[in-house]
């Protein structure tokens, strides 16, 4: 119960919705303390974090630049983009990144 019965809400149950971070290997993987490359830990150095994202994060990008420009990225499976949804505070910037990366256009692909 969220509150005691004598409270004006009368002890009604609560529902809390939370989203979990996807593991670096994508939705099919799982974070594990036994696999140091499956997650980013609070004790990781900035260099470790950069290396893990660049080498272990599952990408929704295409195999070639040509396919990326034609089809764009699959943002639903791209771990780096999913993590940006948690950490990037600028919604307009997130929308721009999603629009450009998801369509295969933008500064990174030209």
LOZA-526391 format. One record per residue: y, z, x negated of N, C-alpha, C in turn. Coordinates in nm, 3 decimals, always signed. Each point is the difference from the previous one (the first is absolute). Example, Ala and Ser with C-alpha at 12.3 -4.5 7.8 and 13.67 -1.06 7.14 Angstrom:
BEGIN
     n_y     n_z     n_x    ca_y    ca_z    ca_x     c_y     c_z     c_x
  -0.569  +0.780  -1.319  +0.119  +0.000  +0.089  +0.120  +0.000  -0.090
  +0.105  -0.072  +0.035  +0.119  +0.006  -0.082  +0.109  +0.073  +0.077
// end
This chain:
BEGIN
     n_y     n_z     n_x    ca_y    ca_z    ca_x     c_y     c_z     c_x
  -0.119  +0.000  -0.084  +0.119  +0.000  +0.084  +0.125  +0.000  -0.088
  +0.101  -0.070  +0.046  +0.124  -0.009  -0.076  +0.081  +0.128  +0.010
  +0.005  +0.057  +0.117  +0.079  +0.122  +0.023  -0.081  +0.098  +0.085
  +0.035  +0.130  -0.003  -0.073  +0.096  +0.084  +0.025  -0.025  +0.149
  -0.086  +0.052  +0.086  +0.010  -0.022  +0.145  +0.132  +0.049  +0.060
  +0.059  +0.103  -0.057  +0.125  +0.053  +0.056  +0.122  -0.087  -0.034
  -0.017  -0.097  -0.086  +0.108  -0.094  -0.034  +0.022  -0.096  +0.118
  +0.123  -0.053  +0.017  +0.026  -0.093  +0.111  -0.092  -0.122  +0.004
  -0.056  -0.040  -0.114  -0.095  -0.113  +0.000  -0.138  +0.044  +0.048
  -0.020  +0.129  +0.017  -0.122  +0.060  +0.055  -0.125  -0.032  -0.083
  +0.015  -0.004  -0.130  -0.116  -0.016  -0.085  -0.067  -0.136  +0.006
  +0.072  -0.104  +0.039  -0.059  -0.133  +0.011  -0.039  -0.052  -0.139
  -0.110  -0.072  -0.007  -0.041  -0.053  -0.131  +0.095  -0.108  -0.048
  +0.001  -0.018  -0.130  +0.086  -0.100  -0.061  -0.084  -0.109  -0.064
  +0.057  -0.117  -0.012  -0.063  -0.111  -0.069  +0.090  -0.038  -0.116
  -0.054  -0.002  -0.117  +0.077  -0.038  -0.119  -0.060  -0.129  -0.055
  +0.085  -0.100  -0.017  -0.045  -0.128  -0.052  +0.042  -0.008  -0.147
  -0.092  -0.035  -0.085  +0.033  -0.018  -0.141  -0.071  -0.123  -0.053
  +0.065  -0.065  -0.093  -0.059  -0.116  -0.066  -0.038  +0.041  -0.141
  -0.113  -0.051  -0.046  -0.046  +0.031  -0.134  +0.035  -0.115  -0.094
  +0.020  +0.034  -0.126  +0.022  -0.103  -0.100  -0.130  -0.079  -0.018
  +0.011  -0.130  -0.009  -0.122  -0.075  -0.032  -0.034  +0.021  -0.147
  -0.128  +0.002  -0.034  -0.037  +0.010  -0.141  +0.042  -0.127  -0.075
  +0.012  +0.010  -0.130  +0.044  -0.115  -0.078  -0.092  -0.121  +0.014
  -0.129  +0.022  +0.026  -0.094  -0.111  +0.012  +0.006  -0.067  +0.137
  +0.083  +0.045  +0.089  +0.011  -0.058  +0.133  -0.078  +0.080  +0.102
  -0.001  -0.047  +0.123  -0.058  +0.075  +0.111  -0.148  +0.030  -0.017
  -0.071  -0.083  -0.075  -0.144  +0.022  -0.018  -0.030  +0.105  -0.106
  +0.099  +0.035  -0.081  -0.020  +0.099  -0.106  +0.028  +0.140  +0.052
  -0.010  +0.098  -0.089  +0.038  +0.136  +0.037  +0.056  +0.070  -0.122
  +0.096  +0.088  +0.025  +0.058  +0.078  -0.108  -0.099  +0.107  -0.039
  -0.012  +0.020  -0.130  -0.096  +0.098  -0.049  +0.050  +0.057  -0.131
  -0.011  +0.131  -0.014  +0.042  +0.062  -0.126  -0.095  -0.038  -0.113
  -0.120  -0.045  +0.032  -0.094  -0.041  -0.104  +0.029  -0.140  -0.053
  +0.083  -0.077  +0.071  +0.041  -0.133  -0.045  +0.151  +0.005  -0.024
  +0.039  +0.016  -0.124  +0.142  +0.017  -0.034  +0.086  -0.119  +0.041
  -0.061  -0.118  +0.022  +0.078  -0.119  +0.035  +0.003  -0.028  +0.149
  -0.052  +0.090  +0.082  -0.002  -0.023  +0.145  +0.124  +0.053  +0.070
  +0.079  +0.080  -0.071  +0.117  +0.063  +0.063  +0.106  +0.026  -0.107
  +0.118  +0.032  +0.046  +0.107  +0.042  -0.088  +0.015  +0.150  +0.019
  -0.010  +0.073  -0.110  +0.002  +0.146  +0.005  +0.136  +0.053  -0.044
  +0.034  +0.119  +0.044  +0.127  +0.061  -0.037  +0.013  +0.020  -0.150
  -0.112  +0.009  -0.069  +0.001  +0.020  -0.144  +0.008  -0.131  -0.079
  -0.006  -0.114  +0.067  +0.009  -0.130  -0.067  +0.140  -0.021  -0.057
  +0.004  -0.059  -0.118  +0.128  -0.035  -0.060  +0.053  -0.127  +0.067
  +0.129  -0.028  -0.015  +0.051  -0.127  +0.053  -0.074  -0.122  -0.053
  -0.041  +0.007  -0.127  -0.074  -0.111  -0.059  -0.138  -0.014  +0.066
  -0.066  +0.113  +0.028  -0.130  -0.003  +0.069  +0.014  -0.061  +0.140
  +0.105  +0.039  +0.069  +0.023  -0.050  +0.136  +0.021  -0.151  -0.003
  +0.084  -0.046  -0.090  +0.025  -0.145  -0.011  -0.129  -0.074  -0.032
  -0.078  +0.051  -0.095  -0.126  -0.065  -0.038  -0.097  -0.004  +0.116
  -0.013  +0.111  +0.072  -0.094  +0.005  +0.113  +0.038  -0.100  +0.108
  +0.129  -0.007  +0.031  +0.043  -0.093  +0.105  -0.021  -0.145  -0.045
  +0.036  -0.030  -0.124  -0.011  -0.138  -0.048  -0.144  -0.045  -0.020
  -0.091  +0.092  -0.031  -0.137  -0.042  -0.030  -0.102  +0.037  +0.106
  +0.028  +0.098  +0.084  -0.101  +0.047  +0.094  +0.039  -0.012  +0.148
  +0.127  -0.024  +0.030  +0.042  -0.007  +0.140  -0.046  -0.131  +0.062
  -0.067  +0.009  +0.114  -0.047  -0.119  +0.072  +0.119  -0.078  +0.051
  +0.000  -0.130  -0.023  +0.114  -0.084  +0.036  -0.033  -0.087  +0.121
  +0.100  -0.018  +0.083  -0.012  -0.093  +0.112  +0.052  -0.137  -0.038
  +0.039  -0.016  -0.127  +0.048  -0.128  -0.048  -0.114  -0.100  -0.017
  +0.036  -0.125  -0.012  -0.099  -0.108  -0.012  -0.039  -0.021  -0.146
  -0.105  -0.076  -0.021  -0.054  -0.021  -0.134  +0.089  -0.086  -0.088
  +0.076  -0.090  +0.060  +0.086  -0.088  -0.081  +0.141  +0.004  +0.057
  +0.095  -0.040  -0.084  +0.139  -0.007  +0.044  +0.015  -0.099  +0.116
  -0.073  -0.112  -0.008  +0.008  -0.102  +0.105  -0.045  +0.058  +0.135
  -0.114  +0.069  +0.001  -0.048  +0.061  +0.125  +0.095  +0.110  +0.048
  +0.055  +0.076  -0.095  +0.094  +0.106  +0.038  +0.122  -0.060  +0.070
  +0.052  -0.109  -0.054  +0.116  -0.065  +0.060  -0.033  -0.061  +0.135
  -0.124  -0.051  +0.015  -0.040  -0.063  +0.127  -0.033  +0.103  +0.108
  -0.076  +0.103  -0.037  -0.054  +0.093  +0.099  +0.070  +0.136  +0.003
  +0.065  +0.037  -0.109  +0.060  +0.132  -0.008  -0.108  +0.107  -0.019
  +0.044  +0.123  -0.014  -0.091  +0.112  -0.024  -0.048  +0.059  +0.132
  -0.114  +0.066  -0.006  -0.051  +0.075  +0.115  +0.047  +0.144  -0.017
  +0.110  +0.034  +0.064  +0.062  +0.131  -0.017  -0.083  +0.113  +0.058
  -0.090  -0.031  +0.090  -0.085  +0.104  +0.060  -0.102  +0.057  -0.098
  -0.034  -0.076  -0.103  -0.098  +0.048  -0.098  +0.060  +0.024  -0.138
  +0.123  -0.038  -0.021  +0.063  +0.015  -0.130  +0.038  +0.148  -0.022
  -0.066  +0.065  -0.094  +0.019  +0.144  -0.023  +0.142  +0.031  -0.046
  +0.055  -0.079  -0.091  +0.135  +0.027  -0.049  +0.101  -0.002  +0.115
  -0.013  -0.098  +0.089  +0.091  -0.007  +0.114  -0.021  +0.118  +0.095
  -0.126  +0.036  +0.022  -0.028  +0.115  +0.087  +0.062  +0.127  -0.057
  -0.007  +0.017  -0.130  +0.060  +0.118  -0.061  +0.152  -0.006  +0.009
  +0.058  -0.118  -0.012  +0.146  -0.011  +0.017  +0.043  +0.049  +0.138
  -0.084  -0.022  +0.102  +0.031  +0.046  +0.135  +0.016  +0.151  +0.006
  -0.067  +0.072  -0.091  +0.014  +0.145  -0.006  +0.121  +0.043  -0.081
  +0.025  -0.067  -0.112  +0.095  +0.050  -0.098  +0.136  -0.066  -0.001
  +0.011  -0.125  +0.040  +0.129  -0.069  -0.005  +0.085  +0.046  +0.117
  +0.112  +0.061  -0.029  +0.084  +0.057  +0.105  +0.088  -0.103  +0.070
  +0.024  -0.112  -0.063  +0.087  -0.104  +0.055  -0.082  -0.095  +0.088
  +0.011  +0.017  +0.132  -0.077  -0.084  +0.094  +0.036  -0.147  -0.011
  +0.127  -0.029  -0.026  +0.042  -0.140  -0.014  -0.064  -0.064  -0.123
  -0.007  +0.076  -0.109  -0.063  -0.051  -0.122  -0.149  -0.022  +0.023
  -0.066  +0.092  +0.070  -0.142  -0.016  +0.031  -0.022  -0.124  +0.085
  +0.086  -0.021  +0.098  -0.012  -0.119  +0.085  +0.019  -0.127  -0.082
  +0.096  +0.001  -0.094  +0.023  -0.117  -0.085  -0.122  -0.028  -0.088
  -0.053  +0.103  -0.062  -0.118  -0.017  -0.085  -0.117  -0.054  +0.083
  -0.022  +0.058  +0.116  -0.108  -0.045  +0.087  +0.018  -0.144  +0.043
  +0.122  -0.036  +0.035  +0.029  -0.137  +0.045  -0.023  -0.100  -0.114
  +0.052  +0.031  -0.120  -0.011  -0.093  -0.111  -0.143  -0.005  -0.057
  -0.059  +0.115  -0.022  -0.135  +0.004  -0.057  -0.102  -0.051  +0.102
  +0.018  +0.038  +0.125  -0.092  -0.043  +0.104  +0.006  -0.147  +0.031
  +0.114  -0.065  -0.031  +0.013  -0.143  +0.027  -0.023  -0.085  -0.125
  -0.009  +0.066  -0.117  -0.018  -0.074  -0.125  +0.128  -0.052  -0.059
  +0.112  +0.045  +0.052  +0.130  -0.041  -0.055  +0.062  +0.117  -0.074
  +0.121  -0.015  -0.043  +0.072  +0.110  -0.064  +0.000  -0.010  -0.151
  +0.069  +0.095  -0.061  +0.026  -0.005  -0.143  -0.127  +0.007  -0.085
  -0.105  +0.060  +0.049  -0.120  +0.016  -0.082  -0.085  -0.127  -0.003
  +0.022  -0.092  +0.090  -0.088  -0.118  +0.010  +0.069  -0.131  -0.027
  +0.128  +0.003  -0.028  +0.069  -0.127  -0.024  +0.015  -0.029  -0.147
// end
